[in-house]
Amino acid sequence: MSRNFYELVLEVAKENGKLLRNWRNLAKQVARAVKEIYPGARVFVTGSVVRGEAIMGSDIDIVVALPHEPGPREAARIIAHIWERLSLPDTHPIEIHVVSEKQLNKYKELIEIE
């Protein structure tokens, strides 16, 4: 028996809900993956999960701050490395922002992940 569209949407929502509830552990995994290739990088979580306002459709905003201004290819390489290391489903609720440390001031609430 094949699943219908609504069953698939419900399954994805449940999977993403588990990831959202476990955002701190997920953020630590992201930080470890980033520091494998950029030991000097700083990793933060921002947005609705930090404010305690996350709902089922929210994403987990993770900011990777480098000491220098990252180019698009460098940012893409970091993001690809994270996906590879964490083996996340295609429908994961994580959004990665790769910025320079100078750009951190544009984020209001930041929790640094060690």
C-alpha positions in Angstrom: 0.0 0.0 0.0 1.5 3.4 -1.0 1.3 6.4 1.3 -0.8 9.3 0.2 0.4 12.9 0.2 -1.0 13.7 3.7 0.6 10.7 5.3 3.9 11.7 3.8 3.5 15.3 5.1 2.6 14.0 8.6 5.7 11.8 8.6 8.0 14.7 7.6 6.4 16.9 10.2 6.9 14.3 13.0 10.5 13.8 11.9 11.2 17.6 11.9 9.5 17.9 15.2 11.9 15.5 16.7 14.8 17.4 15.3 13.4 20.7 16.6 12.9 19.3 20.2 16.5 18.1 20.1 18.0 21.3 18.7 20.8 21.6 21.2 22.2 18.2 20.5 21.9 18.8 16.7 23.7 22.1 17.1 26.6 20.4 18.9 26.9 17.9 16.1 27.0 20.8 13.6 29.7 22.6 15.6 31.8 19.4 15.7 31.5 19.0 11.9 32.4 22.6 11.2 35.4 22.5 13.5 36.8 19.4 11.7 37.5 21.7 8.7 37.6 25.1 10.4 39.0 24.7 14.0 38.8 28.5 14.5 35.2 28.8 13.5 32.5 29.8 16.0 29.1 28.2 15.8 25.9 29.8 17.1 22.1 29.1 17.2 19.7 32.0 16.6 16.1 32.6 15.9 12.9 31.1 17.2 14.5 28.1 19.0 16.7 30.4 21.0 13.7 32.6 21.9 11.6 29.6 22.9 9.1 30.4 20.1 9.7 27.4 17.7 6.6 25.7 16.3 6.2 22.6 14.1 7.1 24.5 10.9 10.1 26.4 12.4 13.7 25.9 11.3 16.8 25.7 13.3 19.0 28.7 12.4 22.7 28.0 12.8 25.3 30.6 12.2 28.9 29.6 11.3 31.2 32.6 11.9 34.7 32.5 10.3 37.5 35.0 11.1 37.4 36.1 7.5 34.7 36.9 4.9 33.6 33.6 3.3 33.0 33.4 -0.4 30.0 31.5 -1.8 32.1 28.3 -2.7 33.6 28.2 0.8 30.1 28.6 2.4 28.8 25.8 0.2 31.7 23.5 1.1 31.0 24.1 4.8 27.3 23.4 4.4 28.0 20.2 2.3 30.4 19.0 4.9 27.7 19.4 7.6 25.1 17.5 5.6 27.5 14.7 4.9 28.6 14.4 8.6 25.1 14.5 10.0 23.4 12.4 7.4 20.3 14.5 7.6 17.1 13.8 5.8 16.4 15.9 2.7 13.5 17.5 4.6 15.6 18.6 7.6 14.6 21.9 9.3 18.1 23.4 9.6 19.3 26.6 7.9 23.0 27.3 7.9 24.2 30.9 7.7 28.0 31.2 7.0 29.3 34.6 7.8 32.4 36.5 9.0 32.7 37.3 12.7 32.2 41.0 11.7 28.7 40.1 10.5 27.5 38.6 13.8 26.0 41.9 14.9 23.1 41.5 12.5 21.8 38.6 14.6 19.9 39.6 17.7 19.9 36.5 19.9 22.9 34.2 19.7 23.8 31.2 21.7 27.3 30.0 21.1 27.8 26.2 20.8 31.0 24.7 21.9 
